[in-house]
Amino acid sequence: MHRLFALFPLLLAMPMAMAAVPVDIHPPANIQACTHAKPCPVAILSPGYGLSGSDYSFVTNHLNKMGYLVVALHDSAGGVILDRNAPVSPQVQAMARVASRSISTLIGEVAVRYPQFDWQRLLLIGHSLGGDSSAQFAADNPNRVSGLISLDSRRVALPRSAGIQVLTIRASDTTADPGVLPNEEERSRYSTCVVRIEGSRHNDMQDGGSEQLKARITSAIGTFLAPVPYPKYACDRDSNLN
């Protein structure tokens, strides 16, 4: 693992400031096989609010084994604290817009250090706020994203695009805002994969969750992405946690 410090701006509504935020870089075990001629895939991992990229080691390890370089942000909120007495959705959407721009800057900095990876067909993966930030980046940079994995994001609309394949893994104790999830017709048109894990909780979709839940998440991710480097983007089936 390598550590890089990127500039992560605070929300525009606040006084202009810049805060240094650490980013962990996890190269795959087969990094020697990654070359300019045959670049290996890249995943940008964005954590949920109040969590760090290091809280998703089960996802990072799984992606590393699949040949991905994983760039894990330590903070998707840019240091901004949610006001629980105000509507949450507009605040999260504002954070996601700022995070999208910061991810773009970060990619430019890391790509220089790792030129043997494919920075033009990114996989985005994020939990909650991190999934919203990922969806916003995909909306802002559709030509740079090939796939998006959302762990129960709820505030920013997921991509509706033939060029961006989407897997969203849903918990059973939350509801997404209207328009976030594609409807049945859109799922069919864009081959969006929606996997519901009955009995799972939103806050457990990280290292602190049960081994059974983490295994179901990595199973859905593995099915969606295999085989690397040209994922088939297949859809796992819904399941139950006992």
N, C-alpha and C positions, 0 to 999 in steps of 0.2 A: 504494500500500500504506500502511495506517495501522497503528500499533502501540498496543496496549492492554495494560496490566498487570493481570492477574487474580490473585486469591488462590487458591493451589493447595495444599491441606492435605497433609501427609505421612501415611503409613499410620497408622491408629489404634493399631496395636501398638507404635508408637514414641512417644517423648515428644511431647506436644502442641506443635505449632509450625505456623507459617504461612510459606510462602515465595512471594515475588512471582515470577511466571513470565510472560515476554512472550508475547503472542499477536499474530500478524500478521493484518490484515484486508485482503482483496483484493477491492475492488468490481469489478463487471463493467463493461465498456466502455460499455454502454448504460444506465448508472445513471440517466440523466435520464428514461428510460422507466418507471422503477419508481415507483409511487405507492401511496397508501393504497387507492385503488379497485382498482388492478391491481398487487398486490405481486409482486416478483420472488423467485425461490427462494433458499434458503440452504443451504450445505453446511458442515458442521463436519468439519475434517480433523485426524485424530489420528495422529501419527507412530509408527513402531516404536521399540522400546527402543534407546536410544543415539543416536537420530536426532532431527532437528528438523522441524517443519512446512515449513521452507524447503528441505528436501531432496526435496520432491515438487513442484517447480515445474512439471513437465510435466503433472501432474494439475491443479494450481491453474489454469494457463493454459487448459487444455482446458475446465474448468468455467466459468471466466470468460467464455470465448467462447460458452458455452451459456447465458449470462445469470445465472449463480449468483454470489452474494456468498459468498466463501470465508473462513471463520474458521479459521486454522491454528494449532493449539497448538504451542508450541516443545518441549514435553516431556509425554509420556504417563505417565511413571513418577513424577512429583512429586518428583524428586530422589532417589528410593530406588534403591539398588543391589542387583541380584540377587545372592543367595548361590548361586554355582554348585555348591557342595558340598551343597546341600539340594534337595529336590524343587522343580522350577521351576513346575509348574502351579499349586500353591496360592499361590505368591508373585505370579504374574501375575494370578490371579483376584482377589487382595486389592488389587493395584494398580488393576485395572479397576474395582472397586467404588468406590474413592476417586476415581478419574478421572471416573466417572459423576456423582458429586455435584459435582465441580468444574466439569464441563461445564455442568451445570444452572445453577450460579451465574454462570458466564461468559455464558451465553445471556441471562440477565436483564440483565446489564450492557451487553452489546453491542446488544441489541434496542432499548434506549432511544435509542441513537445512530443507529440505522438503522431507523426505524419503517416505511419504505416497502418492507420485505422481509417475506416470509412466515415468521414464527417459529413457526407452529403446525403446519407440515408440513415438517419438517426432513429433509434428506438427510445421513446420516452416512457418512463414508468414513475408513477407517483401515487401516494396514499392521501386521501382526503384533500386538504389544501394543496398538497404536492401534485395530486392528480388534476386539480383545477388549474394549477400553474402549467402543467404539461399540456392540457387541452388548449390553454391560451397561447402557449408557444406554437402549437400546431396550427392554430388559426392565424397567427402572425407570420409563420414561416412554413407554409404548406409544402413547399418544394424541397425542404430539408428533412422532412419526417416521413419515414416509411411505415412506422407502427407506433401505437400508443397503448399502454396497459394502465388502466385506472383501477386502483384499489378503493372502491367505494367513494369516489369523488362525487360532489353533490351540487356544486354552485355554478360551474361554467360548462356550457354545452360541449358535448363530445363531438369530434369531427364527423361530418357527413361528407365523405370524399372517397372516390374510388381509388385514390392514390395513397390513402392512409388507412391501414387496417387497424381495427380497434378491438381490444379485449377489455371489458369492464367486469370486475369481480365484485358482486354485491353482497353486503351484509344483510342480516334479517331484522336489524333493529333501527334502521334509518330509512328515510325517503328522500329521493333527489328532488331538487326544485323542478318545476314544470319546464320542459324543453331541454333538460340536460341529457336525458337518455333518448336515443332514437326510438321512434315508434316501430310497430311491426313491419310496415311497408319499408321504412328506411333501413331497418336491420337486414331485410331481404335484399334490398337494392345495393347496399354497401358492404354486405357480408359482415356486419358488426356482430361480435361475439359477446353475449351477455351470460355470465355464469353466476347463478345464485347459490350461495351456500347457506342453507337453512340452519338456524341455530347458531350462526356466527354473529359476532359483534364488531361494529365499526372500529372501536378502539383497540381491538385485539389483533388487527391485521399488521402486526409488527413482531419483533423478536419476543416480546412478552406474551404473545398468544400461545395457545396450546399447540403441541406438536402435530396433532391431527389437522388443525386449521392450517398451519404453515405447510403441511404436506399437500393439502388440497390446493392451496394457492400455487405452490411450485408445480404441481401436476398440471394445472390449467395453463400456467405460463409455458411449461415445457411442450405441451400439446400445441399451443398457439404458435410457438416460434420454430419448432423442429421442421426440417433440418437447417442448421446454420451452414453457410451464410445466406441462403435464400429461403427464408421461412415460408412454410406452406400456409401459415395463419389459419390453422384448424381450430375448431371450437370444441372444448371439453363439455361434458354434460353437467347439469345441475346436480347438487349432492346435498346430503344431510350430515350434520355433526351430531353424534350421540352424546 
